[in-house]
């Protein structure tokens, strides 16, 4: 229940407090009621005041044990002179001034209002001290412990710490240690000392004999001896000195009982205060310190700091978060009842904490916890049932806002009793008394009938029907009566039912992982229930000022359709994840055999596309009403898987830069005998052949030309099948019963954009990779290492053309006709680039005379004719387009050397201006060959076998004759 509904039902100041003529807030008078404690009487011979002092001793000891600085004692006479003064220990949390305390997080979590915080110097308890208040002093005052008692306890703890240095509090029996360290001189009278000793013995008896941590054996000699010692101490005072035999006997038997363990070994930890329900009675006394000692209906603003200290006792008392929630929830509820039910904040906080207890109960496996939980819940259920039966006498204008919380308490209590208590305990307690609450009777009976069924999914469908009946009963039976005090009685009731069922529905939805007929049945039943509840709320509030908007706002939609959508999304995610795993696994095994099928495509791609098609068909068969809404998400996931396939399939195939050889440094031609040139040719031929392998891909057979062609075919097949799949998807969507299809079927949501774009990009990359691999890797020995090496006339292009033609035949017979032209065009472009690299960057093994220009031009014509293939190859205009660069550079080889030198100088001066007149700068290599680019002309000169060219290069740049 939100804070807003409580405030609207009962504005602050109107419902809980009245104001007299003197502007003083006065609590309205109600009969003071009480409820029987569900914890039982753990130690009937020990009073609350005695247990309070025991609880304080445990708290001080626990804080001392966990503090970061040693405990110090300051005598009473000196304490007034120090500000602030430590009251429990020197632990930083105790020393913290309450004036700096932030707003309570505990109160905020429980939905309680904050009160004005204390100002510096404000009193604790009686209000006389004018110094800063510490957390420790606040706790002492809240527990009504005198300063004399506080001083006595701390002095004893100092003695204990001195005698057992480094020993933690949970490894000792604190009452036993106090008995030995506290002397008669620590008390104002011998009578007071004897009363204190009597309490210690009663505490040992309760903790070790009446409520032990582990059950006692009836034949236990230690238990019998302890009883005898305790009885003897009543008749004759026991000497408590360390060296007295009586004290040694007592210590021996107490430690033997306290250090027992389940496996029979001696435990390092002492169990003397953690037996049920003694530990809970002590812990509840500690929790009472959270209530203002002067205003019993108010939880102190410093509750966070106080609880921080109290939790330090968990180790000693055997308390955990679940038991803390249980005790604190009960105390809040009990305080609300025992103080006249005037502070609804307490009831609201108890209800919020009961929601946490509901979560705890489902995980609880301890029988003691379940027993106490059941007792508490039955007590609350009885109390709530009485008020719901007699609400016309109980609820008035000033407390009507608590009605919703009372109903919520009853519903939660009944729900936990029926469902939340662990199966181990539920088997022992078959009689769950929920008949007192008329609102819960049908709900619980339906749950009881189905709680032993292995499949709990249909239960919420039955529950939805029962809640619907309860809602109509509220409208026809209860609402006419409640409208005398509340104008929206039926609306509040159905909002509460809506919230309670919503809690169950949310847990149900969080527990299912896939779409099933049962799941859809529950969600549709929930949707129908919600419509009925909203209709009742609207009809009930038709005459209200806001037309029922406030009530509807308190009923957040169940969003059953969204839940179905989430389940469908989970369905989508599971299948997408499976496909992604399949892609990764099968791509590792794919061999890219071009002969695997007649289409020369990879079998893995066929399987991926088949899986995607089956997934799409299964999606449209799902019994959901929102195919069009979820379709983009499904396509996005499948598109991502297919894109992943394409990216993985093309990875490692290389690119243009992987295959182009490194350009050698510029040299000038070596003029000499043919024999010398032949020897140089052989030497450089061998070196460059080795060098041509640098930067290429590995020798894996899966990256051979046929395998690369298979990959290109696969990507083209994916493109073609995606077009088919998109058309099929539009047809399936229009044939489904889904809503809002018009905008989807014609929109971008149905497209496999990523995988389609990746396929196009992959085809482009692999086409270029094949081209440069063939020209610069596979045919490197006849192009880069052979063409025009040594004598031009004896190392022409024919060997290169013969082997290139063989590769073109392989590609023509393998690659799909839709992309074949592109691949062959890329090979042509790469061969033209390779031809120019031989001419302009072929290294010192190559030298061209003016007369070689005709041979070079003729060889290039042969190369172009290979791709034209008498009209059966590439179109002539395409060949002309990509041969333009080569054709523009070949005329340079017809020019004489002097003309080339003059042209180079002119182009250099144009590029560098007057700075080039004194000394020609060396133009950088751009790789973009052009007859008007100085570096291109310079390279023609470098490879010109001519004395004039050699001298010019020597004089201008001092180029070497060899690398």
N, C-alpha and C positions, 0 to 999 in steps of 0.2 A: 504494500500500500504506500503510495507516495505521500510526501509531506503536504503536497498541495491539496489533496482530497481531505486531509484531516483539517487543514486550516479553513477550507471552504465550508466544511460541515460545522465547525465550531470555531469562530474567530478567536484569536488569542485575547485573553482577558474576559471573554464572555462565558466560557464554558467551565473553566477550572477555578477561577478566583473571582470573588466579588469585591467591590470597592466601597468602603464606608465613607461617611462625610469627611473624615480626616485624611482621605486618600491613602488609607492603609489597606493593603491586600489581605483579605481574610479567606482562609480555606472554607468552602461550604461544608456543612456538617452532614456526615453520612454515618450510618451504623458501622462501627468497627467490626469487621469480620476477620476470620482467619481460616487457614486450611491446615490440615494435618500434615506434618512433615513426612515426606515419603522416604526419608533416610533412616528412619527408626531411631531408637535411643541407643547410641553407640556405647556410652559410658554413663549409666544413670547415677552412679555415685560421685561423678565429677560435675561440678556446677559450671555454668557458662563463664563466670568470672575466673574460675580456676583454669578452664581451657583457654580463656583469652590470654592469661599470663603465659601459659604454655606455648600458645601460638606466637606470642611476642618473643619468647626465648628462641624459638625455632627461626623466626624471621631475622633476629639480630645475629644469631649464629650463622645463618646462611649468608647474610650480607657480609659478615666478617670474613667468611671463608672465600667469597668471590671478589673481595675488594682488591684493588691494585696497590694500596698502601696499608701498612700495619695498623691494627686497631690501637687507638690511644684513649686514655682515660683522663679526663680533666675533673678535678674535684668540684663539687657544687659551689664552693666559695669563690673559685676562680672562673667558673663558667660565665657568670654575669659580667665579667670584665672583658670577655672576648666576644667579638661579633664577626661572622656568625659562629655559633658553637655547635660542634658535632653532637648528634644525639644518639645515633646508632653505631656508626663507624666512620672511618675517614674515606669511605668509597666515594668517588666523585658524584655519583647519582644522588647520594644522600646529602652532600654538601651543597648541591645546586640550589640557588635562591629561587623561591617560587615566583618572584616578581618577574622572572624572565621566561616563565612557562608559556609556550605557544598554545593556541587553541587546541582543545582535546581532539585527537584523532579517533579515540575510542568512541566518544560521544557522536562524532560525525558519522562513524561507521554504523552505529546503532540507531541513527536517526534522532538523536536527542538534541534539545536546544542547549546552547552554551549560556552560562551565566556570567555576570560581570566578574572579572578576575580580581584577586586581591591586589591591593596596592602595596608599595614598599612600606614596611613597618606595621602592617595590619596584624591583628592578633590571631592566634590559633587557640581555639577553646575559649578562654575567659577574656582575652583581648587586653591584657595588661602589658605584655612585653612590647617594646618599641624597636626591636632589632629585626633584621631580615630573617625571614622564616625559611628553614630548610625542609626538604622532603622528609628527612628522618624525624624531625620534630613534629611535622604534620601527622605522620603515621602514629607516633606515640600518643598524640592528643586524640586522634580519631579512635584509637583502641582503648582510650581511657586508662592508660598506664601511667602511674605516678613517676615523677623524676627520681624518687628514691629507689623504686623498683628498677627503673632503667639503669641507674648507676650501679646497683647491685649486680645486675645481669652482666653489664659490661666489665665490671671488675673481675667477675668469675671467668668470663671469656678470655680476659687477659691472662689469668692464671693458667687456664687450660692451654692457651696458645704457648705460654712459656714452658709448660711441662711436656707438651706434645707438639713441638715445633714442626711446622710443615704438614701436619696431619689435617686432612680436610674434614669438614663437619659431618659429611655423610658416612665417614668411616669410624664414627664413634657414637655411642649411645648418650645423647646430650643430657638427659635427666640424671644418668649415672655420674657423668662428669661434674655436673652442677652440684650433686649431692656431696661429692668429695671436696669441691672447691669452696662452696659457700658455707660460712661459719655462723654460729649464733651471734657473733659480734656484728654481722652484717644486718641484723634486724633490730628493731626498737625494743623488742621484748622476746623472752624465751617462748612465750605462747605463740607469737607470730612465727617464730622459727619452727616450732613443732607443727604448726598448721601447714607451713610450706613443705616440710618433710613428708607429711601425710599426703599432700597432693602429688609429690614425686612418686611415692610408692603406689598410689592409685593409678597414676599414669603408666608406670611400668607394668602394673597388673593388666590395665586395659590394652596396652600396646603389644604385650608379649604373651598374655594368657587368654584374654577375652576375645581380642580381635587380632590374632597374629597374621603376619604376612603369608606364612605357609601353615597349613593345618597341623595341629599338634597330635602326636601319637598319644593315645590314652595311657600308654605305659611309660611316657616320658618321665624319666627321673629328674631331669632339670626343671620341668614344669612343677613337679611335686615339691622340689627343694625351694623354688622361688616362692610358692604359696606359703610354705612354712616360714621362710624368712620374713615375708610381708606380715604374716599373722604375728610372728614374734616381735616385730618392730612396733606393733600396736601396743603390745603388753609391756615391752621394755625398750626404751630408746636405743637405736642402733648406733654404735660408734662409727663415724664416717671417715676417720683419718685414714691416710693412705696405707699405713703399716698395721692397721688393726685387722685381725683375722676375720672379723665379721664383715668388714668391707671387702676384703679379698675374696671371701666366699660369695658375697653378693655379686661382685664383678665377674667372677668365674661363671656363675650360672646365667647371669644376664647376657654376657657376651656369647655364651654357648647357644642360647635361644635366639639371639638377634642375628647371628652370623650364619644361620642355616641357609642352604640353597636347595634348588630342586634336584640337583644331581647328588646331593649328600656331601658335597665338599664344603670347606669353610670359606665363606664369602668374605671378601675384603670390606664390602659395604655392610653397614649395620641396618637391619630392618626392625625398627621399633615403633614407627609412627605411620606406616603406610598400609596397615591392614584395613579392609573395608568393614564398616563404614566410619571407623574412628578418624581416618585421615581426612575424609570429606567433611566431618564435623569440624575438625580443626581448621581446614582450609576455608570453610564457609565463614568462620569467625574472622579469618584474615580478610576475606572479601568484604565483610561488613564495614571495613575501614574506608571503602569507596563512597559511603554515604555520609553526608554532612552530619556530624555529631549533634549539631544544634538545629538541623532542619531535616528530619528523617525522610522526607519525600524527595530530597535533592541529592543527586550524585555530584560529588565535588568536581570542580573543573580540573584539578590535578590528578584525575583518575589514571591518566597514562603513566605518570611517574610512580604512583602508588602500585599499580599493577606490575610495573617493571621490577619493583622490589619484591612483591609477593611471589612472582614467578621464580625467584631465586630459591624458594622453598620446595619447588617441584621434586627435586632429587631426593629430598628427605621424606616428603609425604607420598611419593609415588604417584604424583599427579602429572597428567599430560594435557595437551591442548583440548582433547575431547572431554576429559573430566572437568577441565576449567570451564569450557563452554557450558557444560551441564550444570555445574554449581552456580556459575554467574547468572545463567538464564533463570534458574530457580529463585535465586535471591532477588532478582529484579521483579519477577512475578510475585513472589511472596511479599516483598516490600510494598508493592502496589496494593495487594489485598489487605495486608495488616495495617496500612496507614489510611484506610477508609476509601480506597479507590478514587482518590482525588487527583492524582498526578498521572495523567494518561501517557506521559512521556515514558514512564516506567513500563507500562503495559506494551507500548509500541516497541521499546527496546527489547523487551523479553520476546516479543513476536519475531523481531529481526534475528535475534540470537537463536531462536528455535529453528529458523531456516538453516542456520549453520549446523545445528544439531541434527537436522534431517540428513544432511550430507554425511556427518560423522556416523550416524546410525547404520548407514548402508555398508560402511567399512568395518564396523565394530565386530569383534569376535570374542570379546571377553564377557563371560557370563555375569560377573558382578556388575559390569557397566550396563549390560542389557537389563538386568533386574532392576537397578535403580532408575534407569531410563524409563522402563515400563511403569514403575510406580509413580514417577513424576508426571508422565504423560496422562496416566489415568486420573491423577489428582487434578491436573489442568482441565482434562476433558470433562470430569464431573462438574468442576466449577463453571466452565463455559456452558455446559449443558443446562445447568440450573438457570443461568442468566438468559439463555436463549429460549428456555421454556417460559420464563417469567419476565420477559423483557418489558412487557407493558407496565410492570411494577418497578423495574430496576432502572431503566434508561429514561432520562429526562432531558430537558433542553441543555443542561450543563454537562452532560456526559454522553450525549448521543454519538459524539465522534469516536468513542471507544467501541461502539457496536461492531464496526467493521473489523477492528483488531481482535475482538472477542471471537468473531466468526472465523477469522484467519487462524487464531490460536487453536480453535477446535478442529478445523480442517487439517492443519498441520499435525496436531497430536494424533488424530485418527489415522492419517496417512502414514505417519512413522510407525504407529503400532501395527498397522496391517502390512506395510511393505518394508519399512526401514530397518527393523530389528533383524540382526543376523539370523540365518537359517538355523544355526546351532541352538540359539536361545528360543527361536520361534517354535522349534519342535518340542521344547519343554513347557512352553506356555501356550496352550491351545485356546484358553478362554480370554479373548480380548474384548473388554467391555467397552463397546462404542454405541450402545443402544440409547444412551442418554441424549445424544444430539440428533434431533430430528433431521437436520440438514444433511447429516452424514450417513444416515441409516442405509439408504439405497446404494449409495456409492460404495460403502464398505462391504455390503452384502455381495455386490457384483464382483468386487475384488477378491473376496474370500473364496467365491466359487471358482475363480480362475487362477488363484495364486499357485496351485500345485501343477498347473499345466506347463509342459516344457516350453511351449511357444506362447509368449506373453503379448504378441503383437495385437491380436483382436481385442484385448482387454480394454484398450482405450476407446474402441468403437462402442462397446457396451457402456463404458463410463460416460461417453458423450450423450448417449440416450438417457442415462440416469440423471445426469446434470440438467439435461433439457427438462425432464419431469420436475426436478427440484425447482428450476427457474419458474416454471408455470405455476407450481404450488406457491412459490413466493409471491408471484403476481396476484394470484386469486385469494390466497389465505392470509399471508403476512403483510403484504403491502398496504391493504386498507387500514390495518391497525397502526403500522409504522408511520403512515402519512400524517398521523396526528402530531408527530414530533419532527418528522423529516419530510420535506416536500418531494424528495427523490428516493423514497425508500426502496422501491423495486429496482431502480437504477443502481443504487449502491450495492444491493444484494447480487444482482447479476454481474456487476463489475467484479465483485469478490469471487463469484463462481468462475467468471472468465479468467481471472488471475490464477486461481487454483488449478483449473484445468490447463491453463497455459503453461504452468510450471511442469506439469506432468508431460505435456506435449513436447516441450523443449527437451526434456530429458530423453523422451522417446526418439525424437529426431536426431539427437546427438549420438544415439546408440545404434542407429542403423546405417549401413554402409552401401546399400544398393537398392534399386527399385524392385519391389515385389508386389504382388496383388494385395497382400495384407497391409503393407505400408501405405499403398494408395487408398485402401479402404479406411484406414485410420484417419488419413489426412482429409479425405472427403467428408468423413463424419465430423471431424473438427470444424471444417468449413461450414457445414450445415448447422452445427451447434452455435458457432459464432454468429451466424446470421440471425438465429432465434434470439440469442442474448441481446444483440444490438437492437433488434426490433422491439423487444420488451423495454429496453432502456429508452429508446426514442419515444415510444408510446407513453411511457411514464413521465417523460419530461417535456411533453409537447407544449404544456402551458408555462414552462419555466422561462425565465428571462433570456437565457442563451439558447433555448431550444434543445437542450440536452448535450451541447458541445462539451461541457466540462466533464460529464460522465463518459462520453465517448472517448475523450482524451485519456481517461483512466483505463481504457480497454485497448491497449496496443494490439494491432491485428496479429492473428495467428500466422498469417501469410502462408497458408497451406500450399498455395500455388508456388510460392517461392521455395518452400521446403521440397516440393516435388522437383522444382528446377534445380535445387542444390544436389538432390540425389541423381538427377540426370547428368549434372555436371560431373559428379563423382564417377558415374558410368562412363562419361566421355574421357575423363582423366585416366581411368584405368586402362581403357583401350588404346589411348594415345601412348601411354607409358609402355604398354606391351609392344606396340608397333615400333617404338623407338628402340627398345631393347632388341627386337628382332632384326631391325635394320643394322645395328652395330654388330650383332653376332654373325649375320649372314654375309655382310660385306667383307668381313675378314676371310671368309671361305670362297668368295667369288674369284674365278680364274679368268673371266672376261674372254671366253672362247668364242671367236666369231662364228664358229661352226656349230654352236650349241643348238641353234634352231635356224629356220630359213630366213628369219628376219635379221639374223646376226645381232641379236640383242641379248643382254644378260638375263638369265633366268630369275635372278633375285629381283630385278625390276618388275618382271611379270607378276611375281608373288606379292610384292609390295602393293602394286596397283590393284591386284585381286583382293587383298585384305582391306584396302581402303574402300573399295566398292561394296564389299560385304558389310563393313562397318556402317556405311551410309544406309544401306538397306535395313540393317538391324535398328539403326537410330529411328527411322521413320516407322518402324513397327512398335516402338515403345508406346505404352498407353498413357501418353502425356498430352496436354492441350497446348503446349508451347514450343512446337518444333521450330517455327520460324524464329523465335527469340533465341533459341539455343544453337541453331544451325551455324551462325557465324563462329561461335566458339569451337564447335566441332571441326569446321573446315579449317579454322586457324591452327588447331592442334595437328590435324592430319597434314595440312600444308607444311607445318614445321617439320614433321617427320620426313616428308618427301624431300623437302629442301635439305635436311640433314643427309639424306641418302645421296643427293646430287653432290653436295659439298664434299662428303667423304669419298665419293666415287672419283671425283676429279683431283683430289689432293694427291700430291706426289707425282703428277703427270708432267710437271715442268712448264716452262713458259719460254718466250723468246730469249730472255736474258740467260737462261740456263744453258743455251746451246751456242750462242755466238762466241767465237774465239776472241781472245784478248788481242787488241791491235798491238803489233810490235812497234818499238820506237823508230823514228825516222832515221834513215841512213842514205848515203849516196851510193851510186852503183860502183861496183868493183870492176875495173877494166883490166883484162888479162887474158890468158889463154883459155881455150875451151876446156882443157884438161883441169885447170885450176877451178874453173866454174863448175865442172862436173863434180869435183871433189867437194866443193862448197855446197852444191845442190844435195849431194847425198847426206852430208852432215846436217844441214838445215832441215832436210826432208824428215830425217829421223827425229830430230828435236821437236819440230812442229807437230809431228804426228802424235808424239807423247803429250804435247801441250794441249792439243785439241780436245783431249779428254777432260781437262780441268773444267769444273763447273757444270758438267753434265749430270744427268740423273744416273742412278745406279743401274746395274745390269739386270735388274729383275725382269723376268720374261713377261710379267703382267703389264709392263709398260712398253712392249714392242708395238710396232705400227699396227698390226692386225688387232691387238688388244685395245689400242687407243681408238681405232675405228669402231670397235664394238662398243666402247663407252659413248662415242658420239652418237651411234645408232640408238643406244639406250636412252640418251637424253632427248633425242628427237622423238622416240616412241612415247616417252613421258609427256612431252608437249602435246602430242596428238591425242593421247588417252585422256589428258586433263580436259580438253575441249569436249570430248564425249561425256566425261563425268559431270561437267558443269551443266550440260544440257539435260542429262538424266536427273540431276539434283533438282533443277527447276521443275521438271515434270512431277517428281515425287512430292515436292513441297505443295504444288497446286492440287495434287490428288489427296493430300492429307487433310485431316479435320482441324488443322491448326488455324489460329486466327492471325490477322495482320500479315497476310502473305503477299499482298500486292506490292508493297514497298520493298520487300525482300527479294522477290524473284527477279526483279529488274535491276537490283542494286548491286553494289560492289561486294556485298557480304558473301555472295555465293562463289566468289572466285578464288582459285588457288594461285594467288598472285606471287607469293614468295618462291614457290617451287617452279612456277612457269618462268619467272625472271631468272632464277638460278640456272634453269636448263638452258635458256638462251645464252646466258653468260658462259656456261660451261662449254657449250658447243663452240663458241667463239674462241675461248681459251685453248681448248684441245685442238681445234683446227689449226691455230697458229703454232701450238706446240708440236704437232705432227710435222708441219711444214719446216720449222727450224731444226727439228730433230733429224728429219730426213736429209736436209741440205748440209747442215753443219756438224752432224754427228755420224749418221749412218753413211753418208757419202763424203765424209771429210777426207778420206784417203785419195779420192779422185778429184775433189775440188780444191779444198784448202791445202792439201799436201801434194797435189799433182799438177793442177792446171797451171801452165806457163812457168813451171819451175825449170830453170836452166834455159835451154833453147826453146823459144816460143813455137817454132815450126814443128818441133818433135814432141810437144806436150800440150796438144790442143784439147778441145772440149769433148771430143767424141766419146772417150771412156765415161766421162761424167753423164753424158746424155744416155748412153746405153743402160747404165745402172739406174738412172732417174726414171727412165721409161718403165723399168721393171716395177718400181715402187708405184708409179702412176697406175699401172695395171692392177696391182693389189688393191689400191684405194678405190679405183673405179668399180671393181667387182665386189667390194665389201661395204662401202659407205652408202647409206640411204640416198636415193636420188634427190631428195629434197635438200640435202646439205652437201652433196657431192661436189657441185660447182664451187661452193665456198672453200672446201678443203683444197681442191686443185688450184684455185686462185691464190690461196695463201702460200701454197708450195711454189707457184710461179713467182710471187712477190719475194719469197725468201731466196729463190734461185737468182733473181735479178740482183738482190742485195748481196748475195754471196759473190756473184760475178764482179760487182763493183769493188767489193772488199779485196778480191784477188788483185784487181788492177791498181787500187789506191792504197792498200794496206797489207800487201802480200808478203812483206818482209824482204830482206836482202837476197833471198834466193831467186828473186824475180827481177828481170831487167828487160826493158822494151826499147827497140830501135824505132826510128821514124818509119821504117819500112814495115814494121809489124802491125801497123794500124789496120791494114786491109784484112790481115788474118783475124785480128780481134773483132773487127766489125762483122766478118763472115761468121765467126763462131757465135756471136750474139744472135745473128739471124737464125742459125741452126737451133739455138735455144728457144727462140720465139716460135719457130716452126714446130718444135716438139709439142708445144701446148696448143697450137692451132690445129695440128694433126689433120691437114688437108680438109679442114672444115668440120671434122668430127669432134674437135676438142672445144676449147674455150672460144667465145666470139672474138673476132678480130678487133672490134672496138675496145673490148676489155683488155686485150693484150696491149694494144696501143696506149691505153690509159696508164697502165702500170709500168710500161717500158719507157715512158717519157724521160725519166731521170737519166737512165743509161744512155739513151740516144742523144741527149743533150751534152753528155760528157765525152762520148766517143770521138767527136771532131777534134778534141784537144790532142789526140794521139796523131792526127794528120798534120798538125802544125810543127814547123821546125823549132829547134831549141831556142834560137834567138827570139823568135816571136813569143814563145811561151814565157821567156824571162821578162820581156818587155810587158807582156800582159799581166804577169804576176806583180811587177813593180807598180803598174798603174792601179791595179785593184787594191794593193796594199796601201798606196798613198790615199786612195779614196776612203779606205776604211780607217786609217790612222791619222790622216792629215799631214801637216808640215813636219810633225815629229818623226815621220818615217824617212825624211830626206837624208839625214845624216847617217842613220843606220836602220836597215829594214828590220822591224820586229818580227818575231816568229809567230805567225797566226795560229790560234788554238784550233784543236780538232773538234768540230761540232758533230761530225757524223752525218750531217745533212749535206750530201755531196751536191755541188752545183758548179757549173762552169764559170760563174761570176763570183765564186767564193774563193778568197786567196788560198786557203788551206788545200782546197781541191787541186788548184793549179800547181801549188808547191809539190804535192804528192806526185803529179804527173812528171814533174822535173826530177824528183827523187828516184823514180823508177826509169828515167830516160838513160839508156846506155849510150852516153855521148860525152866527149871530153869537155865540151863547153858547159854542159849541165853540171858535171862533176866539179869543175873549177868554181862555178858560180856558188854552188852549195857549200864548197869548202871556204870560200872567201866570205860569203854572207853569214853563214851559221856554223861553220866548222863542224859539219855533220860527219860522223864516223862512217867508215866503209863497212863495218860489221857490228853486230850487236854485242 
